[in-house]
Amino acid sequence: MNIWPLTAEPAVSVGGVSLTEIAGRFGTPAYVVDEEHVRVRCREYAKAMAPHEVAYAAKAFWCRAMARWIAEEGLSLDVCSEGELAVARAGGFPADRILLHGIGKTPNELSAALGYGVGRIVVDSSGEVRQLAARSVAAPTGGRQKVLVRVTPGVDAHVHRAVTTGTEDQQFGLSIASGAAADVAHRILRQPSLELAGVHCHIGSQITSLDGFEAAARRLVAFMAGLGGLPELNLGGGHAVPYRPGEDGLDITAFAERVTSAVEQECAAHDIPVPRLTIEPGRAIIGAAGVTLYRVLAVKHGARTFVVVDGGMSDNPRPALYGSRYHIERAGARTTAGTEPVTVVGRHCEAGDVLVPDARLPADLRPGDLLTVPCTGAYHHAMASNYNHLTRPPVIAVHQGRAWPLIRRETAADMLHRDVG
Ligand SMILES: *Cc1c(COP(=O)(O)O)cnc(C)c1O
């Protein structure tokens, strides 16, 4: 699987626009997003899963343009906050194709979701049932709000602990094993303003193996059978993409075959109708669509060679959070210079601000050179911070030889705007 955007000439151009030109026009650091890549991934997912449903998980990367692209490609949408919902609305995303998630939903969030008329709300705790029931009566639609129950299938996806969300010992979902999930399902069934449409699980992120998905699907079908069968089975997201050359991603065609046949078998065994499946990829749609551009600020020779770039953990916290590993290259024309092992670090005031501990970069690398990191479309801009009062980078879209900003660079004035004391 490729780590670069579909339209890229690796480390040279994306979407027919040279990386050097983008850096010159928009400055660095900058995130670049390939519209074509996003659309092609949406189509691959929709085709592999048809006639089932694919919902893009907004949290991976979200803005109004993305809302339009996802809507145009016919996908549904996952949001998990009032902010994500506000962007969906601003981008004109159809309400009936939206699912609202959240381990703890605020009263404002629930009101906003019901006010917009989101298609489904995924219940994650028992107290939510009463809150939702009370509010649904007052909803403008007046109709029954469709809900799913998020369950904990007791499946370990064997990924980083911070993104393991299918086991018993973590905070998401309601346990099938303890009976909490069935209890909440029955509470929902007793509420005249709510309609129990199905069950949901999300077992983790950056998962390469199909085993966990199959196991979860089977357990969820068995759980649904205990309720006499339900129309929808949502298996969440978590599909892996490769970050470095030679790594594997999750193959969506193999996933679709394996999971749909497991669900059909299990439904037949329990004698219940086959539900409509939903999956919720975030990273798999947007991850490889993005690259980040940095300028080298300094090269420090010593016990090791450190290459200091003009960004760091504020635009990519993933190495510090999860020990994530990345590929990095000098952007622009290839050189004949040999490479040397270097440690690429950010410019934050922390020794932990290491972007790539084991990079190989040209031996003639010098300040001012442009570097590019592939596979930074997911959970990069979305997780960016203002640490050290650095301003968040812009997101630049590229398509068929054109480059334009989706999100502009943050400025010191933006930060001062909030500083009202
Ligand atoms: C994070 C999340 C996703 C998307 O995860 P990816 O690993 O980006 O595919 C989907 N569904 C839920 C409920 C999530 O929390």
The ligand as a Gaussian input file, in Angstrom:
#p B3LYP/6-31G(d) Opt

LIG

0 1
 C      -12.303000       7.384000      16.239000
 C      -13.539000       6.700000      15.845000
 C      -13.724000       6.290000      14.529000
 C      -12.675000       6.454000      13.457000
 O      -11.497000       5.808000      13.778000
 P      -10.360000       5.606000      12.653000
 O       -9.310000       4.844000      13.368000
 O       -9.908000       6.975000      12.258000
 O      -10.973000       4.873000      11.530000
 C      -14.914000       5.698000      14.191000
 N      -15.892000       5.516000      15.107000
 C      -15.743000       5.916000      16.387000
 C      -16.858000       5.694000      17.340000
 C      -14.573000       6.499000      16.805000
 O      -14.428000       6.862000      18.072000

